Amino acid sequence: MENDATYYALPATRQSELWAARTPDDFTMNVKAFAPLTTHHTDPKRLPKDVREGLSKELLEKRRVYPKDLGEDVLREIATRFRTALEPLHAAGKLGAVLFQYPPWFAISRANKDEILRAKELLPDFRLAIEFRNGTWMSERNQHETLAFLRDNDLVYVSVDEPQGFKTSIPPVAAATTDLAMVRFHGRNAETWMKANQTAAERFKYEYTDKELEEWVPRIRTLSGDADEVQVLYNNCYADFAVTNARKMAELLKAKRSD
C-alpha cells in the first residue's frame, strides 16, 4: 500500500511504531516524502511547533512556504525528523519505498539531478522512488539520460499512466532501473489534470476501461522480467474505482500468464 498522508505533514514516530506492530509480517508500506523534501510548498501550520517558532513573522503569515524560504538548516532538520519517525517501520522491514514526486516546474537539469541526489543523501537507508511531473525528463531526447541517471544511483523509476498532451505529461514508458519496478495509474482525465483549486477526488476521478488496462499488460509483464518485484498502484480517491481497476488488472495479468 501507499501512504500519502506523509506528504502533507511529518509522520509521528508513535504512529510508525503502531503501523509496524499492527500489520502482518509480510506487510510493506510505501510513503510519500514530505512536501518540502520534494521542492513543493507547504503551509507553515503543518510544520512542527518548534520549527514554526524559528520562522519569521512574515513566513508564518504565508499560506505557502517553499524550501528556499525555510533554508538549508531547517530542511535538514525536517529530513532528520522524517527519517527518525519512519525508522520503526524500516527496522521492522515494513517500509517499502519513499516516493519523491517532484512538481511540474522541476525540469531536467544538472541542479535538479543534484537535488535528487541530495534527497538520497538525506535518507541514506531508505529506498527512494522518483516520479516526475515535468515532461523534459522523459522526452525522446532525454529519456535514456534520465533512466541511466536513476539506474546508476539505484533510484526507482516510477512509470506512470496519466493524461497526455500537456508540456508536463510523462509518456507511458515502462522501465525498471532497480530490482523494484513501480507503476502508478493516475487516470486519463485531461479536463481536470492541470486545473487548480480542486479536490484529489475530482482530479483523479477516472475508471479505466478494460481496453486501457490491457495496454499495460505487456508492459507490466516486461517489467516483471526486468525486476524482482513490480508494484502497480491506483489512486484511491473516488468511489471504488481503484479497487475495481486493480482487480481487473490482476485478472488480465493472470489470463495473459495462462495463454
KALIN-V58298 format. One record per helix or strand of 3 or more residues. SS is the DSSP state (helix for helix, strand for strand). FROM is the first residue (numbers start at 1). TO is the last residue. If there is no record, write none. Layout:
ss-><SS | SS>
from-><FROM | FROM>
to-><TO | TO>
//
This chain:
ss-><helix | helix | strand | helix | helix | helix | helix | helix | helix | strand | helix | strand | helix | helix | strand | strand | helix | helix | helix | strand | helix>
from-><5 | 13 | 29 | 35 | 44 | 49 | 57 | 67 | 72 | 95 | 110 | 127 | 135 | 143 | 156 | 180 | 190 | 200 | 210 | 229 | 241>
to-><8 | 21 | 32 | 38 | 46 | 53 | 60 | 70 | 91 | 101 | 122 | 131 | 138 | 152 | 161 | 185 | 193 | 203 | 226 | 234 | 258>
//
